[in-house]
Amino acid sequence: MFSKSVQRLSSSVRMTKRFSSGSEGATAASGSFGQKEKAIENQWARAHDAEKLQLLRDAIGKQEKDTASLKKNLAELEKKHASTK
């Protein structure tokens, strides 16, 4: 009984080795399809990064406007405070 189990196990291991070796059934990473897929992924990544950068630039622009407004208000308050002394 035990020897039959060992035989089955060893034959399945040999079968697995036989099917997993070699370049048969090449993956998408090989050949022109893989290159095209990589190019599409890179294009998407660049577009995604450009979108994020634009959002950050917009946020910085808004923050700069807010900062300028606060500086203006501060200058007015300082001027008003200096004239009351």
Beta strands, then each sheet from edge to edge (+ up, - down):
end
